[in-house]
């Protein structure tokens, strides 16, 4: 993992956590938020590995659907 990717993941981890907690509110109580956070982290890592800054899209815009999709 490159330094740039690692830095990006650290910077946007709060976004992944936020999306996990938002999704938790819509799910039954037996669903563990830690599992959702793990899935969100995997989505974030996938987004960071595929992101191309040259495309002109912000990372948040690019990562949001990938993180949210990983949670669902």
Secondary structure, DSSP 8 states (H G I E B T S, - for coil): --HHHHHHHHHHHHHHHHHHHHHHTTS-TTS-HHHHHHHHHHHHHHHHHH--GGG---HHHHHHHHHHHHH-
